[in-house]
């Protein structure tokens, strides 16, 4: 018995951790690991028991503060929108559509039919050729573009018929679903540019073959097409219109430089272009951004998944309805503050855009619209992109129109007197035409005789007279636009040149 008992006491079981690892047993006794891991939890529990009343009280205070802040900011936002409306600014997308225009008066009805004819696969191929043709340097490098363009135009006789009638109608407003706010779609913008390019092509071909009366009519048609967006109150429409005017002006400048217009033909276009002024519309373009922005905020409040769309450019994943609802509830005070700041920026943009760019830039107003935006105003920061360039785009278009009108006056002067004037002041005195000013200087365009011709230029965005000198390609210009001549050289001034 004693022997068996002794054997029981001394046998080591393979399943007994204390027997297998006696050292660990002694370490556990000396270093209570369980206490180390359990201590924080026990401590937190004791803290919660002692402070839960204060914690609940703090949560209640935060919720109350959130509710009160939301109510106060919501009321202030309503007052801001009411004040904006009282000043005559549109605050609802319904107002952007305007009253219904009868189809018989609306040029957009006919333009839309023309759009269908220039949307075929063949038309898209033709457009590529037309775009190269309208680039003067491309025409000079590849004279066959003249033949290709001449072969293309007969396919669009019906388009020209529709466009002629459309541009003669008293009103023009395209169908846009303004209720979509940020998602409103403007496919007609690219089509307006395409139609203007076709008319420009006709202008150049008419001038090339000496049909100058036809060329003048085609030039007028080109400008009327670019004016098709005049009743569409958005910045996108404004930029499209300004861009089209610049391109058409360049086309007309080309025919003046390469063909001979009579004084009467020059006078006709000179007077027609007097009515085209884009800079004055910049304030209206920004002002009518307000309803679109307000509509976007309304979409956010309605818990539509537009926050992710704004952040990701429309391609990001949308949150679940529950997550979206919680986000909107938590973020509502910040969103109200954001919308109030947006309205403030709209008013600032409207006010500043009434000022010519030449006065904006020295005062730093062009940059002020897009800087110092609070972090919480992330929606506003997206909408104000481009505010500083709005008036600039209009003044750039106006500079192109001013140059074309001055070129027409110079052509008329030469037609009457046999040579170009010594100065623009001499031209005004002898010809009796009042010349337009350079929007970037507030003075006449810079004119210098050169050999048998002349150089005419606008100061451009940097507001400096850079002498119409080209700059090396390796010399990046950071103080304004790069403007390119027909030969591909870069300039700081916007230049038109006649060599004969």
Buried (B, 14 or more C-beta within 10 A) or exposed (E): EEEEEEEEEEEEEEEEEEEEEEEEEEEEEEEEEEEEEEEEEEEEEEEEEEEEEEEEEEEEEEEEEBEEBBEEBBEEBEEBBEEBBEEEBBBBBEBBBEEEBEEEEBBBBBBBBBBEBBEEEEBEEBBEBBBBBBBBBEBEEEEEBBEBBBEBBEBBEEBBEBBBBBBEBEEBBBEBEBBBBBBBEBEBBBBBBBBBBBBBBBBBBBBBEEBBEBBBBBBBBBBBBBBBBBBBBBBBBBBBBBBBBBBBBBBBBBBBBBBBBBBEBBBBBBEBBEEBBBBEBBBBBBBBBBBBBBBBBBBBBEBBBBBBBBEEEEEEEBBEEEEBEEBBEEBBBBBBBBBBBBBBBBBBBBEBBBBBBBBBBEEEBBEBBBEEBEEBBBBBBBBBEBBBBBBBBBBBBBBBBBBBBBBBBBBBBBBEEEEBBEEBEBBBEEBEBEBBBBBBBEEBBBBEBBEEBBBBBBBBBBBBBBEBEBBEEEEEBEEBBEBBBBEEBBBBBBBBBBEE
